[in-house]
């Protein structure tokens, strides 16, 4: 067995393990959507808080008074938002779910507009299909908001993890067949 085949075989083993881990995590996220959603919100809160600290450090590297004040203001806003979400993760989850509903509504409108631009092309119907599915998701979230916050983000993360896990398993399986 040459080195490249051995390396590919080792890589497919770890890819298969990661695929299984992702699949299990996806199932858990769907089974426990509130906990998964809160986990996502806490990660987002920490990212926002780190961005606030970054703006504070950037303020000391800005060469104008207006720039320093602007960076300090941004640091305060980011940091306050991050701390608020960390202290109130359920409120953060409800807000994030509403923001995602609005985002999906806008995405559906833009995809519909794109469809009308490319409707004469082969497989353009998939863009319209995507727009309709996105619109249905937005309406589903919006119509059940704020209770949709209890399940939506965790469920979507779970679905994503399941499909990522399956794709890793299929890819590693295909690579094992070629080794």
N, C-alpha and C positions, 0 to 999 in steps of 0.2 A: 504494500500500500504506500503510495507516495505521500509527501507531506501535505500537499493541497487537499487531497482526499481526507486525510486524517484531520486536518483543521476544519474542513467542512463538516465532517462527522461530529466533531466535538461541538461545533457551533450549532448544529441542528439539535443536539441533545439539550443544550442550555436554552435554545429557542423553544423547544417543546416544553421544558419545565416552565418557562415564563408564560407560554401560552396557556398551560394548565392553571397557573397561579392567576392569570388575568381572568380566565373563565370562572374560577371559583370566586374571585373578588367581584366579578360582575353579577353572579348569582346572589352573593351576599348583599350587594348594593341594591338589587331589586327586592330582595326579601326584607331588607331594612332601609327603606328609602329615606326616612327621616334622619336616621343616624348618618347615612351617606351624604345627604344634603347638608347637614350641619358640618360634617367634615370638610366638604368643599368650601363652605362659607368661612370656616376658620382658616383654611389655607389662603383664601382670597383676602381675608382680613390681615393676615401676616404679610402678604405681598404688598398690600396698600400701606401698611405700617412701615415696611422697609423702604417703600418709595418715598414716604414722608421723611424718613431719616436721610435718604439720598438727597432730597431737595435741600435739607438743612446743610449737609456737607457742601452741596453745590453753591449754596449762598455764600460760603466763605471763599469760593473761587471765582465769583462774579466780580467784575471790575467797575460796575456802576452802582450807585446808591439805589436806583430804581430796580435794577436787577437783583440786588441783595434783598430788598424788601419784598419783591415778587416771589423769590425763592423761599423766603421765610414764611410768607403767607401760604404758599403751596404746601410747605412742610407742615404747617399747623393744620391745614384742612385735611391733608392726607392722613396725618397722624391721628387727628381727632376721629376721622371716619374709621380708621383701622381699630382704634381702641374701642369706639362705640360698638362696632360689629363684634369684636372679641367679647365685650361685656354683655351684648345682646344678640347672640347668634341666631335666635329664632326670628327676631325682627330683620336681621340681615338676610336670612333665608327667604322671608316673605318679600322683601324688597328686591332681592336678586331674581326671584321668580317673576315678579312683575316686569322688571327690566328685560328679562328674556322673552316674555310674552310680547312686549312692544317690539323688541328686536326681530322676533319671528314674523310679526305682522308687517314690518317694514321690508324684511327679506322677501316675503311672499309677494308684496307689491312690486318690488324690483325684479324678481324673477318673472312675474307676469309680464312686465314691460319688456324684459329681455326676450321672452317667448315671442311677442309680437314683432320684435326686430328680426328674429331668426326663424320664424315659423315655416319658411319655405325650405329649410335645410333638412337633411336626413336626420332622423331621431330628435328633432326639435321638440316633439311631444313630451319627451322626458323632462324638459325644463318646465313645461306647464304642469306635468304630473308632480314634480318637485314643489312647484309653487302652491299647488292645491294641498298637498300633504302638509307643507309648512303653514299654510293658512289654517288648516284644520287643527294643527297643534296649537297655534296661537289662540284660536277661538276656544279650544278645550281648556287651556291654561287660564285664559282671561275669564271665561264664564264660571270657572270654579275657584277663582282667586278670592280670598287668600288661602282657602283650604288646599288648593293645588300645590302650595308651597311645601306641604307635608310629604308629597310624593314625587313631584316632577323632576327636580334636579337629581335626586338619588336614583330614580328610575332611568333617566337619560344616561347618567354616568354608568349605571349597570349595563344597559344595552350596549353602550360604546365599548366597555370592557369585554363583554361577551363576544362581540364581533371582532375585536382586536385579538382576543385569545384564540378564537376559531381561525382567524387568518394566520396567526403564528403557527398554530398546529398544522394547518394545511400546507403552509410553506415549508415547515421543517419536515413534514411527511414527504413532500415532493422532493426536497433536497436529499433526504435519506435514500430515496429511490434512485437517484443519480449517482450516489457515492459508490 
